[in-house]
Amino acid sequence: MKRGNWQFVVLLGIVSLFADATYEGARGITGPYLAWLGASSLVVGVVVGFGEMAGYALRLGSGWLADRTGRYWALTGAGYAVNLAAVPLLAAAGRWETAGLLIVLERAGKAMRTPARDAMLSHAAAAVGRGRAFGLHEALDQIGAVLGPLLVAWVLASRWPYRRAFLMLAVPAGLAMGALAWARLLFPQPRELEVETPRLATRGLPRVFWLYLAGAALFAAGYADFALLAYHFQRSTLLADSRIALLYAAAMGLDGMAALVLGRLYDRAGIRVLAAASLAAAPFAGLCFLGGRDLALLGLGLWAIGMGAQESILRAAIGDLTPPDRRASAYGTFQAAFGASWFAGSALMGLLYGISRLALAAFSGLVLVGAAGLFLWAGGEIKRPSPAPPHQDLPSS
């Protein structure tokens, strides 16, 4: 059983590896690309934030639809197709409005497939440790998130235009779709990978879920998208365009390593690990937006650690809080709220960037500290199932 579970986790990880190489390769240059097309800092913040909001808000409906219809694979496949096709099409954008629309479309495709995919992944993860499984998935994600920006950095270093970089990303997009088709062929019913465990009947989601969701919303609001960081690095002349893409690749590598470590820690210590990661990431905005090159690099490292927590622990905990038949809906609800907060925070930080970078840094740091407090609170209440032992002795009377 566990061998099949790990095989499924790894296959979905390979899909994400190639998919991340596609859209994360693009993400590292969307900020400078929008600026090259004439967009302002506010436009960058709003476009990226709205894309994230749409990409998360739509998950509320796609998660419900996945649970309602049971067509997890169909929604996953369609979502990946839209998500990945939008990236090469950026090469044809002649105005920032067109590019912005494609950026939003790429996020919408991700919204269509993520709740269904994460629900399928959580079924396989139950028997092997959700922190480990989601951590491994994120690590494979980030291998792609390193390779994609490296490809983009090579294109830009060769003095080819942004459009050539977007076209080159069509290659990993095709590989991602091929790996997804192979996973679907081998595991048509991923639900069968999860061994059911007895549960207490409850009406709705437990209170700790909403407390956890509030902490995650603050976490999202205080986290600047890399597009705004890249915009700052370019406008302040801290780094050249090719070096920005290379730096993003390094940050994604650190993100993946952090996800592996934090995932294992989560299986042992629970949600309190996320509180610690939030506190560790809290100074990143001050270092990136107020410091020189060396401090900005340190800040980006802290940002990457927080991203590793966001992509592994945040997702793993949802599986521990929800029953299998409501899990895609729970992922959709969680991710919709997360995205709305991401949009609000991104738009506000884009606005603050043009007014006061000190205010931007203060906002980000304080909000992340608040998120850590809520995670600590939730950590005292969350009940995480541990791996079931072969047998349990009855208590003596």
Summary of the structure (lengths in Angstrom):
residues: 397
radius of gyration: 20.2
end to end distance: 35.1
largest distance: 77.5
contacts: 1554
relative contact order: 0.17
helix: 82%
strand: 0%
